[in-house]
Amino acid sequence: MPHPFSPDVVAAILRHMNDDHRDDNLLIVRAFVDGTAVSAEMVDLDGDGGEWRFTTGTGSTADTTIPWPAGPIAERMAVRREIVALYDESCRRLDVEPRPHN
């Protein structure tokens, strides 16, 4: 399957996630991958999921891919829906009160 998003779209999404939602990145990684993560940034995404690089409490770093909750996507507008779904599920798993989505 060809990559559904142009490099410009991917760069804009990554910039938004890492500038405006850094805490959400960490919450997602803690909930889905490693509860000891101390920092996380989104480094890539495609139609199958998002990729995050994270640092654990021991200082080691790793990359992980988390699939989109609803399955593969091909539309730009679906990215927001899927990231919000990851955030909401992360809050549920970690017993964190989610903030409202605007």
Biopython code that builds the backbone (N, CA, C, O; Angstrom):
import numpy as np
from Bio.PDB.StructureBuilder import StructureBuilder

atoms = [
    (1, "MET", "N", (0.844, -1.179, 0.000)),
    (1, "MET", "CA", (0.000, 0.000, 0.000)),
    (1, "MET", "C", (0.888, 1.241, 0.000)),
    (1, "MET", "O", (1.759, 1.369, 0.861)),
    (2, "PRO", "N", (0.689, 2.149, -0.940)),
    (2, "PRO", "CA", (1.503, 3.364, -0.956)),
    (2, "PRO", "C", (1.183, 4.240, 0.258)),
    (2, "PRO", "O", (0.084, 4.191, 0.810)),
    (3, "HIS", "N", (2.170, 5.038, 0.654)),
    (3, "HIS", "CA", (1.991, 5.938, 1.793)),
    (3, "HIS", "C", (0.860, 6.920, 1.464)),
    (3, "HIS", "O", (0.921, 7.605, 0.442)),
    (4, "PRO", "N", (-0.176, 6.998, 2.319)),
    (4, "PRO", "CA", (-1.336, 7.822, 1.988)),
    (4, "PRO", "C", (-1.148, 9.317, 2.225)),
    (4, "PRO", "O", (-1.987, 10.109, 1.798)),
    (5, "PHE", "N", (-0.068, 9.723, 2.894)),
    (5, "PHE", "CA", (0.099, 11.124, 3.248)),
    (5, "PHE", "C", (1.388, 11.689, 2.669)),
    (5, "PHE", "O", (2.429, 11.032, 2.694)),
    (6, "SER", "N", (1.314, 12.904, 2.151)),
    (6, "SER", "CA", (2.498, 13.547, 1.583)),
    (6, "SER", "C", (3.478, 13.900, 2.697)),
    (6, "SER", "O", (3.079, 14.024, 3.855)),
    (7, "PRO", "N", (4.750, 14.063, 2.358)),
    (7, "PRO", "CA", (5.736, 14.456, 3.374)),
    (7, "PRO", "C", (5.360, 15.765, 4.080)),
    (7, "PRO", "O", (5.625, 15.915, 5.273)),
    (8, "ASP", "N", (4.750, 16.708, 3.362)),
    (8, "ASP", "CA", (4.340, 17.971, 3.984)),
    (8, "ASP", "C", (3.265, 17.748, 5.036)),
    (8, "ASP", "O", (3.300, 18.369, 6.098)),
    (9, "VAL", "N", (2.309, 16.869, 4.751)),
    (9, "VAL", "CA", (1.243, 16.563, 5.706)),
    (9, "VAL", "C", (1.828, 15.880, 6.933)),
    (9, "VAL", "O", (1.493, 16.241, 8.061)),
    (10, "VAL", "N", (2.688, 14.909, 6.729)),
    (10, "VAL", "CA", (3.318, 14.204, 7.854)),
    (10, "VAL", "C", (4.097, 15.189, 8.712)),
    (10, "VAL", "O", (3.987, 15.161, 9.938)),
    (11, "ALA", "N", (4.892, 16.068, 8.078)),
    (11, "ALA", "CA", (5.688, 17.044, 8.827)),
    (11, "ALA", "C", (4.794, 17.975, 9.648)),
    (11, "ALA", "O", (5.126, 18.299, 10.789)),
    (12, "ALA", "N", (3.680, 18.403, 9.089)),
    (12, "ALA", "CA", (2.764, 19.300, 9.804)),
    (12, "ALA", "C", (2.140, 18.592, 11.004)),
    (12, "ALA", "O", (2.025, 19.182, 12.079)),
    (13, "ILE", "N", (1.739, 17.347, 10.834)),
    (13, "ILE", "CA", (1.148, 16.587, 11.937)),
    (13, "ILE", "C", (2.185, 16.366, 13.041)),
    (13, "ILE", "O", (1.879, 16.539, 14.221)),
    (14, "LEU", "N", (3.394, 15.990, 12.668)),
    (14, "LEU", "CA", (4.442, 15.758, 13.661)),
    (14, "LEU", "C", (4.772, 17.042, 14.416)),
    (14, "LEU", "O", (4.945, 17.026, 15.635)),
    (15, "ARG", "N", (4.858, 18.137, 13.695)),
    (15, "ARG", "CA", (5.134, 19.425, 14.341)),
    (15, "ARG", "C", (4.030, 19.754, 15.355)),
    (15, "ARG", "O", (4.315, 20.161, 16.481)),
    (16, "HIS", "N", (2.780, 19.576, 14.946)),
    (16, "HIS", "CA", (1.650, 19.853, 15.832)),
    (16, "HIS", "C", (1.683, 18.940, 17.067)),
    (16, "HIS", "O", (1.524, 19.412, 18.193)),
    (17, "MET", "N", (1.885, 17.665, 16.858)),
    (17, "MET", "CA", (1.902, 16.726, 17.992)),
    (17, "MET", "C", (3.061, 17.021, 18.948)),
    (17, "MET", "O", (2.891, 16.949, 20.165)),
    (18, "ASN", "N", (4.223, 17.347, 18.412)),
    (18, "ASN", "CA", (5.400, 17.539, 19.258)),
    (18, "ASN", "C", (5.477, 18.932, 19.868)),
    (18, "ASN", "O", (6.107, 19.115, 20.910)),
    (19, "ASP", "N", (4.849, 19.909, 19.239)),
    (19, "ASP", "CA", (4.835, 21.259, 19.797)),
    (19, "ASP", "C", (3.651, 21.470, 20.738)),
    (19, "ASP", "O", (3.802, 22.068, 21.803)),
    (20, "ASP", "N", (2.483, 20.985, 20.351)),
    (20, "ASP", "CA", (1.246, 21.279, 21.089)),
    (20, "ASP", "C", (0.742, 20.121, 21.964)),
    (20, "ASP", "O", (-0.072, 20.336, 22.862)),
    (21, "HIS", "N", (1.213, 18.917, 21.711)),
    (21, "HIS", "CA", (0.669, 17.750, 22.428)),
    (21, "HIS", "C", (1.758, 16.831, 22.967)),
    (21, "HIS", "O", (1.600, 15.611, 22.966)),
    (22, "ARG", "N", (2.852, 17.407, 23.422)),
    (22, "ARG", "CA", (3.971, 16.602, 23.937)),
    (22, "ARG", "C", (3.508, 15.706, 25.087)),
    (22, "ARG", "O", (3.899, 14.541, 25.159)),
    (23, "ASP", "N", (2.676, 16.245, 25.988)),
    (23, "ASP", "CA", (2.174, 15.438, 27.107)),
    (23, "ASP", "C", (1.300, 14.284, 26.616)),
    (23, "ASP", "O", (1.310, 13.204, 27.207)),
    (24, "ASP", "N", (0.546, 14.507, 25.540)),
    (24, "ASP", "CA", (-0.289, 13.438, 24.986)),
    (24, "ASP", "C", (0.578, 12.322, 24.413)),
    (24, "ASP", "O", (0.249, 11.144, 24.554)),
    (25, "ASN", "N", (1.687, 12.690, 23.767)),
    (25, "ASN", "CA", (2.610, 11.674, 23.248)),
    (25, "ASN", "C", (3.089, 10.767, 24.377)),
    (25, "ASN", "O", (3.100, 9.544, 24.240)),
    (26, "LEU", "N", (3.482, 11.376, 25.487)),
    (26, "LEU", "CA", (3.973, 10.597, 26.619)),
    (26, "LEU", "C", (2.867, 9.719, 27.198)),
    (26, "LEU", "O", (3.107, 8.557, 27.528)),
    (27, "LEU", "N", (1.675, 10.258, 27.322)),
    (27, "LEU", "CA", (0.546, 9.492, 27.838)),
    (27, "LEU", "C", (0.271, 8.266, 26.959)),
    (27, "LEU", "O", (0.050, 7.168, 27.471)),
    (28, "ILE", "N", (0.285, 8.457, 25.653)),
    (28, "ILE", "CA", (0.025, 7.357, 24.712)),
    (28, "ILE", "C", (1.093, 6.271, 24.855)),
    (28, "ILE", "O", (0.768, 5.086, 24.929)),
    (29, "VAL", "N", (2.358, 6.670, 24.893)),
    (29, "VAL", "CA", (3.434, 5.681, 25.026)),
    (29, "VAL", "C", (3.338, 4.961, 26.367)),
    (29, "VAL", "O", (3.509, 3.743, 26.425)),
    (30, "ARG", "N", (3.071, 5.688, 27.434)),
    (30, "ARG", "CA", (2.942, 5.038, 28.744)),
    (30, "ARG", "C", (1.797, 4.029, 28.760)),
    (30, "ARG", "O", (1.931, 2.952, 29.340)),
    (31, "ALA", "N", (0.691, 4.363, 28.139)),
    (31, "ALA", "CA", (-0.480, 3.482, 28.168)),
    (31, "ALA", "C", (-0.326, 2.264, 27.275)),
    (31, "ALA", "O", (-0.766, 1.174, 27.642)),
    (32, "PHE", "N", (0.286, 2.425, 26.116)),
    (32, "PHE", "CA", (0.321, 1.347, 25.133)),
    (32, "PHE", "C", (1.625, 0.566, 25.107)),
    (32, "PHE", "O", (1.650, -0.572, 24.638)),
    (33, "VAL", "N", (2.731, 1.165, 25.613)),
    (33, "VAL", "CA", (4.033, 0.528, 25.396)),
    (33, "VAL", "C", (4.845, 0.362, 26.670)),
    (33, "VAL", "O", (5.228, -0.755, 27.018)),
    (34, "ASP", "N", (5.112, 1.457, 27.370)),
    (34, "ASP", "CA", (6.041, 1.394, 28.494)),
    (34, "ASP", "C", (5.642, 2.419, 29.552)),
    (34, "ASP", "O", (5.797, 3.624, 29.356)),
    (35, "GLY", "N", (5.136, 1.933, 30.653)),
    (35, "GLY", "CA", (4.689, 2.805, 31.728)),
    (35, "GLY", "C", (5.800, 3.577, 32.410)),
    (35, "GLY", "O", (5.523, 4.476, 33.205)),
    (36, "THR", "N", (7.059, 3.247, 32.118)),
    (36, "THR", "CA", (8.180, 3.971, 32.730)),
    (36, "THR", "C", (8.710, 5.092, 31.847)),
    (36, "THR", "O", (9.668, 5.767, 32.223)),
    (37, "ALA", "N", (8.109, 5.300, 30.689)),
    (37, "ALA", "CA", (8.597, 6.343, 29.775)),
    (37, "ALA", "C", (8.578, 7.701, 30.466)),
    (37, "ALA", "O", (7.639, 8.033, 31.190)),
    (38, "VAL", "N", (9.642, 8.489, 30.228)),
    (38, "VAL", "CA", (9.734, 9.829, 30.819)),
    (38, "VAL", "C", (9.619, 10.929, 29.763)),
    (38, "VAL", "O", (9.389, 12.092, 30.096)),
    (39, "SER", "N", (9.778, 10.564, 28.504)),
    (39, "SER", "CA", (9.568, 11.514, 27.411)),
    (39, "SER", "C", (9.210, 10.723, 26.156)),
    (39, "SER", "O", (9.556, 9.551, 26.010)),
    (40, "ALA", "N", (8.506, 11.407, 25.260)),
    (40, "ALA", "CA", (8.111, 10.754, 24.001)),
    (40, "ALA", "C", (7.849, 11.813, 22.950)),
    (40, "ALA", "O", (7.359, 12.903, 23.249)),
    (41, "GLU", "N", (8.184, 11.477, 21.719)),
    (41, "GLU", "CA", (7.854, 12.346, 20.597)),
    (41, "GLU", "C", (7.359, 11.485, 19.446)),
    (41, "GLU", "O", (7.811, 10.358, 19.249)),
    (42, "MET", "N", (6.429, 12.037, 18.698)),
    (42, "MET", "CA", (5.937, 11.338, 17.521)),
    (42, "MET", "C", (6.942, 11.593, 16.403)),
    (42, "MET", "O", (7.284, 12.743, 16.125)),
    (43, "VAL", "N", (7.421, 10.516, 15.754)),
    (43, "VAL", "CA", (8.476, 10.660, 14.756)),
    (43, "VAL", "C", (8.037, 10.300, 13.346)),
    (43, "VAL", "O", (8.739, 10.612, 12.385)),
    (44, "ASP", "N", (6.891, 9.650, 13.204)),
    (44, "ASP", "CA", (6.406, 9.298, 11.864)),
    (44, "ASP", "C", (4.976, 8.790, 11.990)),
    (44, "ASP", "O", (4.490, 8.522, 13.089)),
    (45, "LEU", "N", (4.325, 8.666, 10.867)),
    (45, "LEU", "CA", (3.004, 8.054, 10.804)),
    (45, "LEU", "C", (2.738, 7.645, 9.372)),
    (45, "LEU", "O", (3.308, 8.193, 8.429)),
    (46, "ASP", "N", (1.863, 6.673, 9.235)),
    (46, "ASP", "CA", (1.407, 6.260, 7.924)),
    (46, "ASP", "C", (-0.026, 5.773, 8.069)),
    (46, "ASP", "O", (-0.665, 6.020, 9.092)),
    (47, "GLY", "N", (-0.524, 5.098, 7.079)),
    (47, "GLY", "CA", (-1.901, 4.647, 7.114)),
    (47, "GLY", "C", (-2.181, 3.573, 8.147)),
    (47, "GLY", "O", (-3.340, 3.329, 8.482)),
    (48, "ASP", "N", (-1.143, 2.927, 8.657)),
    (48, "ASP", "CA", (-1.319, 1.839, 9.617)),
    (48, "ASP", "C", (-1.198, 2.266, 11.075)),
    (48, "ASP", "O", (-1.747, 1.604, 11.956)),
    (49, "GLY", "N", (-0.487, 3.362, 11.346)),
    (49, "GLY", "CA", (-0.329, 3.786, 12.728)),
    (49, "GLY", "C", (0.656, 4.916, 12.873)),
    (49, "GLY", "O", (1.187, 5.437, 11.893)),
    (50, "GLY", "N", (0.892, 5.287, 14.127)),
    (50, "GLY", "CA", (1.855, 6.331, 14.444)),
    (50, "GLY", "C", (3.098, 5.718, 15.048)),
    (50, "GLY", "O", (3.047, 4.658, 15.672)),
    (51, "GLU", "N", (4.226, 6.404, 14.854)),
    (51, "GLU", "CA", (5.492, 5.940, 15.409)),
    (51, "GLU", "C", (5.994, 6.968, 16.413)),
    (51, "GLU", "O", (6.026, 8.166, 16.135)),
    (52, "TRP", "N", (6.382, 6.480, 17.572)),
    (52, "TRP", "CA", (6.900, 7.331, 18.631)),
    (52, "TRP", "C", (8.284, 6.865, 19.039)),
    (52, "TRP", "O", (8.579, 5.670, 19.031)),
    (53, "ARG", "N", (9.136, 7.827, 19.398)),
    (53, "ARG", "CA", (10.438, 7.545, 20.009)),
    (53, "ARG", "C", (10.311, 7.979, 21.467)),
    (53, "ARG", "O", (9.839, 9.078, 21.758)),
    (54, "PHE", "N", (10.732, 7.118, 22.368)),
    (54, "PHE", "CA", (10.574, 7.437, 23.783)),
    (54, "PHE", "C", (11.818, 7.083, 24.570)),
    (54, "PHE", "O", (12.644, 6.272, 24.149)),
    (55, "THR", "N", (11.927, 7.718, 25.732)),
    (55, "THR", "CA", (13.018, 7.469, 26.668)),
    (55, "THR", "C", (12.412, 6.923, 27.950)),
    (55, "THR", "O", (11.423, 7.451, 28.459)),
    (56, "THR", "N", (13.018, 5.858, 28.468)),
    (56, "THR", "CA", (12.533, 5.246, 29.712)),
    (56, "THR", "C", (13.204, 5.909, 30.913)),
    (56, "THR", "O", (14.116, 6.722, 30.767)),
    (57, "GLY", "N", (12.735, 5.546, 32.084)),
    (57, "GLY", "CA", (13.310, 6.063, 33.315)),
    (57, "GLY", "C", (14.772, 5.696, 33.494)),
    (57, "GLY", "O", (15.490, 6.368, 34.234)),
    (58, "THR", "N", (15.226, 4.638, 32.829)),
    (58, "THR", "CA", (16.637, 4.243, 32.927)),
    (58, "THR", "C", (17.509, 4.950, 31.897)),
    (58, "THR", "O", (18.726, 4.766, 31.879)),
    (59, "GLY", "N", (16.886, 5.761, 31.039)),
    (59, "GLY", "CA", (17.641, 6.516, 30.047)),
    (59, "GLY", "C", (17.752, 5.858, 28.687)),
    (59, "GLY", "O", (18.298, 6.459, 27.761)),
    (60, "SER", "N", (17.247, 4.635, 28.537)),
    (60, "SER", "CA", (17.303, 4.000, 27.221)),
    (60, "SER", "C", (16.205, 4.573, 26.330)),
    (60, "SER", "O", (15.164, 5.026, 26.806)),
    (61, "THR", "N", (16.465, 4.541, 25.032)),
    (61, "THR", "CA", (15.480, 5.032, 24.070)),
    (61, "THR", "C", (15.040, 3.900, 23.164)),
    (61, "THR", "O", (15.776, 2.939, 22.942)),
    (62, "ALA", "N", (13.836, 4.027, 22.648)),
    (62, "ALA", "CA", (13.293, 3.021, 21.737)),
    (62, "ALA", "C", (12.261, 3.682, 20.835)),
    (62, "ALA", "O", (11.715, 4.737, 21.157)),
    (63, "ASP", "N", (12.010, 3.053, 19.725)),
    (63, "ASP", "CA", (10.943, 3.457, 18.812)),
    (63, "ASP", "C", (9.851, 2.409, 18.876)),
    (63, "ASP", "O", (10.118, 1.222, 19.066)),
    (64, "THR", "N", (8.628, 2.858, 18.716)),
    (64, "THR", "CA", (7.499, 1.939, 18.719)),
    (64, "THR", "C", (6.442, 2.427, 17.752)),
    (64, "THR", "O", (6.270, 3.632, 17.567)),
    (65, "THR", "N", (5.743, 1.509, 17.143)),
    (65, "THR", "CA", (4.607, 1.851, 16.293)),
    (65, "THR", "C", (3.344, 1.367, 16.974)),
    (65, "THR", "O", (3.262, 0.224, 17.423)),
    (66, "ILE", "N", (2.359, 2.251, 17.046)),
    (66, "ILE", "CA", (1.076, 1.922, 17.644)),
    (66, "ILE", "C", (0.031, 1.999, 16.542)),
    (66, "ILE", "O", (-0.135, 3.051, 15.925)),
    (67, "PRO", "N", (-0.675, 0.904, 16.283)),
    (67, "PRO", "CA", (-1.678, 0.903, 15.205)),
    (67, "PRO", "C", (-2.841, 1.851, 15.512)),
    (67, "PRO", "O", (-3.181, 2.091, 16.671)),
    (68, "TRP", "N", (-3.431, 2.374, 14.460)),
    (68, "TRP", "CA", (-4.633, 3.199, 14.625)),
    (68, "TRP", "C", (-5.753, 2.316, 15.161)),
    (68, "TRP", "O", (-5.936, 1.199, 14.677)),
    (69, "PRO", "N", (-6.494, 2.785, 16.134)),
    (69, "PRO", "CA", (-7.544, 1.969, 16.759)),
    (69, "PRO", "C", (-8.597, 1.431, 15.799)),
    (69, "PRO", "O", (-9.059, 0.302, 15.963)),
    (70, "ALA", "N", (-8.984, 2.218, 14.801)),
    (70, "ALA", "CA", (-10.031, 1.789, 13.863)),
    (70, "ALA", "C", (-9.476, 1.034, 12.665)),
    (70, "ALA", "O", (-10.225, 0.685, 11.752)),
    (71, "GLY", "N", (-8.167, 0.777, 12.658)),
    (71, "GLY", "CA", (-7.560, 0.086, 11.525)),
    (71, "GLY", "C", (-6.942, 1.074, 10.556)),
    (71, "GLY", "O", (-6.928, 2.277, 10.817)),
    (72, "PRO", "N", (-6.429, 0.574, 9.434)),
    (72, "PRO", "CA", (-5.738, 1.433, 8.472)),
    (72, "PRO", "C", (-6.608, 2.600, 7.991)),
    (72, "PRO", "O", (-7.825, 2.482, 7.845)),
    (73, "ILE", "N", (-5.932, 3.731, 7.753)),
    (73, "ILE", "CA", (-6.607, 4.932, 7.269)),
    (73, "ILE", "C", (-5.909, 5.448, 6.016)),
    (73, "ILE", "O", (-4.742, 5.142, 5.772)),
    (74, "ALA", "N", (-6.632, 6.228, 5.230)),
    (74, "ALA", "CA", (-6.057, 6.808, 4.016)),
    (74, "ALA", "C", (-6.395, 8.285, 3.864)),
    (74, "ALA", "O", (-5.910, 8.940, 2.942)),
    (75, "GLU", "N", (-7.220, 8.812, 4.756)),
    (75, "GLU", "CA", (-7.653, 10.206, 4.660)),
    (75, "GLU", "C", (-6.948, 11.051, 5.717)),
    (75, "GLU", "O", (-6.810, 10.629, 6.865)),
    (76, "ARG", "N", (-6.508, 12.230, 5.332)),
    (76, "ARG", "CA", (-5.836, 13.145, 6.262)),
    (76, "ARG", "C", (-6.699, 13.425, 7.497)),
    (76, "ARG", "O", (-6.189, 13.435, 8.618)),
    (77, "MET", "N", (-7.980, 13.648, 7.302)),
    (77, "MET", "CA", (-8.864, 13.981, 8.419)),
    (77, "MET", "C", (-9.008, 12.820, 9.415)),
    (77, "MET", "O", (-9.364, 13.040, 10.573)),
    (78, "ALA", "N", (-8.739, 11.619, 8.978)),
    (78, "ALA", "CA", (-8.837, 10.459, 9.860)),
    (78, "ALA", "C", (-7.699, 10.423, 10.886)),
    (78, "ALA", "O", (-7.832, 9.794, 11.935)),
    (79, "VAL", "N", (-6.591, 11.088, 10.590)),
    (79, "VAL", "CA", (-5.458, 11.074, 11.514)),
    (79, "VAL", "C", (-5.873, 11.668, 12.857)),
    (79, "VAL", "O", (-5.599, 11.080, 13.902)),
    (80, "ARG", "N", (-6.525, 12.814, 12.840)),
    (80, "ARG", "CA", (-6.949, 13.446, 14.096)),
    (80, "ARG", "C", (-7.875, 12.510, 14.872)),
    (80, "ARG", "O", (-7.713, 12.328, 16.079)),
    (81, "ARG", "N", (-8.834, 11.927, 14.182)),
    (81, "ARG", "CA", (-9.782, 11.020, 14.840)),
    (81, "ARG", "C", (-9.038, 9.875, 15.530)),
    (81, "ARG", "O", (-9.365, 9.513, 16.661)),
    (82, "GLU", "N", (-8.055, 9.314, 14.863)),
    (82, "GLU", "CA", (-7.327, 8.169, 15.416)),
    (82, "GLU", "C", (-6.411, 8.567, 16.563)),
    (82, "GLU", "O", (-6.283, 7.823, 17.536)),
    (83, "ILE", "N", (-5.774, 9.726, 16.466)),
    (83, "ILE", "CA", (-4.923, 10.176, 17.568)),
    (83, "ILE", "C", (-5.784, 10.494, 18.790)),
    (83, "ILE", "O", (-5.402, 10.186, 19.919)),
    (84, "VAL", "N", (-6.938, 11.107, 18.567)),
    (84, "VAL", "CA", (-7.858, 11.370, 19.687)),
    (84, "VAL", "C", (-8.303, 10.049, 20.312)),
    (84, "VAL", "O", (-8.405, 9.950, 21.535)),
    (85, "ALA", "N", (-8.567, 9.044, 19.498)),
    (85, "ALA", "CA", (-8.963, 7.736, 20.026)),
    (85, "ALA", "C", (-7.827, 7.124, 20.855)),
    (85, "ALA", "O", (-8.081, 6.539, 21.908)),
    (86, "LEU", "N", (-6.582, 7.251, 20.393)),
    (86, "LEU", "CA", (-5.445, 6.763, 21.172)),
    (86, "LEU", "C", (-5.344, 7.513, 22.500)),
    (86, "LEU", "O", (-5.119, 6.907, 23.547)),
    (87, "TYR", "N", (-5.511, 8.824, 22.450)),
    (87, "TYR", "CA", (-5.466, 9.637, 23.667)),
    (87, "TYR", "C", (-6.558, 9.209, 24.651)),
    (87, "TYR", "O", (-6.288, 8.989, 25.831)),
    (88, "ASP", "N", (-7.787, 9.095, 24.155)),
    (88, "ASP", "CA", (-8.898, 8.713, 25.028)),
    (88, "ASP", "C", (-8.683, 7.336, 25.653)),
    (88, "ASP", "O", (-8.948, 7.145, 26.840)),
    (89, "GLU", "N", (-8.208, 6.387, 24.868)),
    (89, "GLU", "CA", (-7.950, 5.047, 25.399)),
    (89, "GLU", "C", (-6.795, 5.085, 26.396)),
    (89, "GLU", "O", (-6.812, 4.358, 27.389)),
    (90, "SER", "N", (-5.797, 5.924, 26.142)),
    (90, "SER", "CA", (-4.681, 6.073, 27.076)),
    (90, "SER", "C", (-5.179, 6.598, 28.416)),
    (90, "SER", "O", (-4.787, 6.100, 29.471)),
    (91, "CYS", "N", (-6.037, 7.597, 28.368)),
    (91, "CYS", "CA", (-6.603, 8.145, 29.605)),
    (91, "CYS", "C", (-7.375, 7.066, 30.360)),
    (91, "CYS", "O", (-7.263, 6.955, 31.581)),
    (92, "ARG", "N", (-8.155, 6.276, 29.632)),
    (92, "ARG", "CA", (-8.925, 5.203, 30.263)),
    (92, "ARG", "C", (-7.986, 4.196, 30.929)),
    (92, "ARG", "O", (-8.187, 3.821, 32.085)),
    (93, "ARG", "N", (-6.962, 3.763, 30.192)),
    (93, "ARG", "CA", (-6.035, 2.754, 30.723)),
    (93, "ARG", "C", (-5.265, 3.245, 31.940)),
    (93, "ARG", "O", (-4.977, 2.471, 32.852)),
    (94, "LEU", "N", (-4.933, 4.536, 31.952)),
    (94, "LEU", "CA", (-4.106, 5.084, 33.027)),
    (94, "LEU", "C", (-4.924, 5.806, 34.089)),
    (94, "LEU", "O", (-4.372, 6.403, 35.014)),
    (95, "ASP", "N", (-6.242, 5.746, 33.948)),
    (95, "ASP", "CA", (-7.147, 6.390, 34.901)),
    (95, "ASP", "C", (-6.843, 7.885, 35.043)),
    (95, "ASP", "O", (-6.711, 8.415, 36.146)),
    (96, "VAL", "N", (-6.738, 8.536, 33.891)),
    (96, "VAL", "CA", (-6.497, 9.975, 33.810)),
    (96, "VAL", "C", (-7.750, 10.627, 33.240)),
    (96, "VAL", "O", (-8.336, 10.115, 32.286)),
    (97, "GLU", "N", (-8.158, 11.732, 33.808)),
    (97, "GLU", "CA", (-9.331, 12.458, 33.307)),
    (97, "GLU", "C", (-8.966, 13.122, 31.979)),
    (97, "GLU", "O", (-8.090, 13.986, 31.943)),
    (98, "PRO", "N", (-9.635, 12.727, 30.876)),
    (98, "PRO", "CA", (-9.301, 13.344, 29.583)),
    (98, "PRO", "C", (-9.804, 14.789, 29.529)),
    (98, "PRO", "O", (-10.828, 15.132, 30.121)),
    (99, "ARG", "N", (-9.068, 15.611, 28.816)),
    (99, "ARG", "CA", (-9.538, 16.972, 28.615)),
    (99, "ARG", "C", (-10.528, 16.959, 27.443)),
    (99, "ARG", "O", (-10.511, 16.039, 26.625)),
    (100, "PRO", "N", (-11.380, 17.970, 27.366)),
    (100, "PRO", "CA", (-12.338, 18.028, 26.252)),
    (100, "PRO", "C", (-11.604, 18.227, 24.915)),
    (100, "PRO", "O", (-10.548, 18.856, 24.856)),
    (101, "HIS", "N", (-12.178, 17.687, 23.873)),
    (101, "HIS", "CA", (-11.610, 17.862, 22.524)),
    (101, "HIS", "C", (-12.333, 19.017, 21.854)),
    (101, "HIS", "O", (-13.562, 19.068, 21.812)),
    (102, "ASN", "N", (-11.545, 19.935, 21.335)),
    (102, "ASN", "CA", (-12.140, 21.088, 20.632)),
    (102, "ASN", "C", (-12.319, 20.819, 19.174)),
    (102, "ASN", "O", (-12.805, 21.682, 18.443)),
]
sb = StructureBuilder()
sb.init_structure("model")
sb.init_model(0)
sb.init_chain("A")
sb.init_seg("    ")
for serial, (resi, resn, name, xyz) in enumerate(atoms, 1):
    if name == "N":
        sb.init_residue(resn, " ", resi, " ")
    sb.init_atom(name, np.array(xyz, "f"), 0.0, 1.0, " ", f" {name:<3s}", serial, name[0])
structure = sb.get_structure()
